Amino acid sequence: KDTSGLIIIAKDNDTHEKLKDMFQNREVEKHYVAIVHGKINEEITIEKPIGRDVNNRTKMTVCDDGKYAKSIVKPICFNDDYSLVEVSILSGRTHQIRVHLSYLHHPVLGDKTYGIKKEKVNTDRQMLHAFYLKFHHPILDKDINLIAPLHEDYIEAIRKCKLDYECYQELVSKLED
């Protein structure tokens, strides 16, 4: 609920069923941008199963008996304290990005469930944004590419973390081409 950005909503049951199948068949390309703790200076593929945390049933965790989950994390820009990363998910598990990044000891800034309790940079929400969706529309029969701009609070968090907003804008420009 604290993730900003794009969502897909079906207007009728037929479209809903088609979209559900597309998500299950991995036919919807989803990209997120996140501000995370620590330095990520190279691409990381995280292929770890996710399931319910046995100690706290409201949380998810990486566990051997969980369901398959794969995330690809690419650095956009970074310093010693924070990184701005693009995350592509190749599965759709609950809290997948937040769980995988926390597992790597790079939790999302402002994440009250999986993150750091006392943040140096304060935000009102987690800095995770669904910024890009690409899919073939099941009814209109045409390709759809959507990009959601960052909210002002997100841009301000980038600046507070001393990260380069221009790098994000370059990524968006490449996707728009």
Salt bridges, closest charged atoms under 4 A:
ASP14 OD2 - LYS18 NZ 3.54
GLU17 OE2 - HIS16 ND1 3.81
GLU17 OE1 - LYS20 NZ 3.32
GLU29 OE2 - HIS31 NE2 2.68
ASP80 OD1 - LYS39 NZ 3.56
GLU86 OE2 - HIS31 ND1 2.64
ASP111 OD2 - ARG98 NE 2.79
GLU119 OE1 - HIS37 NE2 2.60
ASP141 OD1 - HIS136 NE2 2.62
ASP143 OD1 - HIS136 ND1 2.76
ASP153 OD2 - ARG125 NE 2.79
